[in-house]
């Protein structure tokens, strides 16, 4: 099997950045990209958003026969480097049989068993403003044999876009893979619980009324170490930096005590009623769901990145495989200065998995399985024989 190829460049002129990337791909391929390279990823920072159509047109002209997918991000990941708040793009090529994948979008929906193709997993790029997004993800997951999606929501300060052999806006797009394309994927959490795991005993819409049979606000104050007589301003300030982790009763638990499991969904606290003792969060909640108050923790998040990379390495080794290439989708809130130094997540991945072709972006929400996450990192590795 030919190796995955990756190239990246930062430059104010997209033409020069693209030229450098294509030149490196050709160089790494021995002078010319062979026809076996049939699938390409293009992630670009939002500085280049207005030039996306010209970029895709140039890619098709210079690398004919390659099907392109991708999206825009406030930042992008490339190998062991992150580009944030600057003009840059990353390209990655995979040598896959053309019957091993299918591009999909609103123009060409993914249909189960259509044209003899059976979707096993799917990489998804989505618009955060798409109506009923969670339902769309569940519906799309239902069209794959495993129900496993990975990817994220486009992020940009101007306008978002997706690439699926054309520049698109809104909805979902991406690429589905048959069972001949093996992937190993893990979710890394970016928050750490502050208190005990509680049960939502009363909720209405996005309002949490009671936890463990008590006032939701009372429980929050207890877990945050605040007195019930605290001033409203003090409570508001404390809640503004607090989030909630939601999990179903049957979800897996973290292997390490005091950490969230991979299925925990982190959501913002968006308001509270000091008189009724009700909390409002950024998602609908149902009674019976488990809830923990939490805060973002850079050190715990970085340790979790190393953990998931180690799990992927060990699973590949157990199957006599190695990493051919990787996609990494991380939250926009995790890039840049969040870890105290640039490229921290990507360096951590490289420390565990070694140098490998990797492309990705910093998302406005991360997708794994059939769910939309926040403050997480989703690492997906394509496997090949060792």
C-alpha positions, -999 to +999 in steps of 0.1 A: +000+000+000+013+035-009+016+059+020-007+088+027+008+121+016+004+154+035+016+189+027+008+223+043+018+259+039+010+293+053+011+324+031-011+354+025-015+345-012-035+313-015-019+306-049+016+304-034+004+283-005-013+259-028+017+257-051+040+248-022+016+221-011+011+205-045+049+207-051+056+189-019+030+162-026+046+156-060+081+155-045+071+130-018+054+109-044+086+107-065+080+135-089+044+129-098+013+119-079+003+084-090-033+077-101-038+055-070-043+086-050-080+090-054-092+108-022-079+142-010-086+164+020-084+201+019-087+221+051-082+259+049-083+286+075-111+311+072-087+338+059-090+318+026-128+313+028-135+338+000-111+320-023-124+285-016-139+280-051-108+291-068-087+268-046-109+237-054-108+245-091-071+247-090-068+214-071-090+197-097-069+211-125-035+201-110-045+168-095-072+154-118-089+122-107-088+131-070-121+135-051-118+164-026-135+168+008-128+193+035-140+225+053-129+258+067-117+264+103-105+293+124-075+270+127-062+239+109-040+210+120-012+198+097+012+171+108+026+183+141+017+220+135-014+241+140-022+272+120-045+295+139-056+331+129-034+330+098-037+322+061-029+285+056-041+253+041-033+216+044-038+189+018-037+151+024-040+123-002-050+087+004-044+058-021-079+042-018-098+021-044-125+043-059-151+018-049-140+021-012-156+055-006-184+078-016-187+115-013-220+128-001-238+162+004-272+178+000-266+175-037-257+138-036-272+122-004-257+091+011-282+062+006-279+028+022-268+002-004-271+026-034-251+015-064-239-015-045-219+006-020-223-002+017-212+026+040-193+014+070-182+047+086-183+083+075-163+115+079-188+144+083-184+182+080-214+202+091-228+237+094-235+247+130-266+265+118-282+235+102-318+229+115-322+198+137-285+190+134-285+163+161-314+145+144-295+148+110-264+132+125-285+103+140-302+098+106-269+098+088-253+074+113-283+051+106-272+048+070-238+033+080-233-003+091-215+007+123-234+039+131-200+056+135-194+091+123-164+113+129-157+149+120-169+184+131-187+216+125-171+242+103-157+273+121-151+308+107-153+344+117-168+353+083-188+325+066-185+288+068-182+263+039-176+227+031-159+209+003-174+178-014-160+180-049-175+215-049-178+244-024-210+240-004-228+259+024-252+246+050-262+211+060-239+181+060-213+167+036-183+144+037-171+110+027-184+075+036-160+045+037-167+009+029-156-019+053-124-023+033-112+010+049-103+003+085-103+032+109-097+035+147-112+065+164-113+079+199-127+110+217-106+130+241-124+151+267-113+186+276-131+191+309-128+177+344-157+171+368-159+193+399-183+174+421-203+142+422-223+126+394-259+136+399-292+125+384-315+149+367-348+143+385-368+171+369-362+189+337-382+209+311-366+217+277-332+231+285-341+239+321-327+217+348-351+220+378-340+194+402-309+172+407-311+142+431-345+155+442-330+189+452-329+223+437-305+223+407-290+256+417-285+244+453-265+214+440-244+237+418-235+260+447-226+229+468-203+215+441-187+248+435-180+254+471-203+285+474-225+294+503-263+293+498-263+330+509-238+341+483-245+373+464-261+369+430-231+385+413-208+360+429-230+331+418-233+345+383-195+349+380-189+313+392-215+298+369-201+318+339-169+296+340-187+264+348-201+238+324-221+206+328-212+171+316-242+150+306-243+113+302-269+086+299-271+060+326-258+033+303-228+053+289-193+040+295-174+055+324-139+070+325-111+045+332-096+070+356-117+082+386-125+119+384-125+120+346-153+120+321-159+090+299-159+093+261-197+095+259-200+126+281-215+156+264-203+190+277-227+220+275-227+256+287-247+270+316-266+298+298-286+312+327-301+306+362-331+317+382-320+324+418-356+323+431-368+291+415-334+275+418-334+265+381-304+262+357-306+268+320-281+249+298-273+250+261-291+218+252-324+200+259-322+177+290-343+148+300-350+134+334-328+104+343-297+118+326-266+120+347-250+154+352-217+167+367-206+203+369-172+208+354-145+232+342-120+231+313-087+217+324-058+220+300-035+195+317-062+168+321-071+174+284-035+169+272-032+138+293-064+125+277-050+132+242-020+110+251-043+083+264-064+081+233-033+081+211-019+052+232-052+033+229-052+036+191-015+026+189-021-005+211-052-015+191-033-012+158-004-032+171-027-060+184-041-063+149-008-063+132-014-029+118+001+006+118-012+041+111-013+052+075-028+086+081-050+105+105-077+131+108-078+152+140-107+175+148-103+196+179-125+223+195-117+259+186-114+265+224-085+241+226-062+255+200-035+282+203-028+294+239-052+271+257-024+246+265+002+273+272+023+265+241+015+261+204+010+227+187+006+210+221-021+185+211-004+175+179+030+171+196+014+148+221-001+127+193+032+125+176+050+115+208+027+084+210+020+075+173+052+088+158+054+110+127+025+103+105+004+122+078-022+141+097-048+168+086-076+184+105-092+215+117-104+234+148-142+230+149-172+248+164-184+213+176-170+178+172-187+148+159-182+112+171-206+083+167-240+100+162-234+128+187-223+164+187-196+171+213-179+202+227-144+209+240-132+176+228-107+162+203-116+134+179-086+115+166-093+090+137-065+069+123-066+049+090-050+015+094-027-004+071-008-037+075+024-033+096 
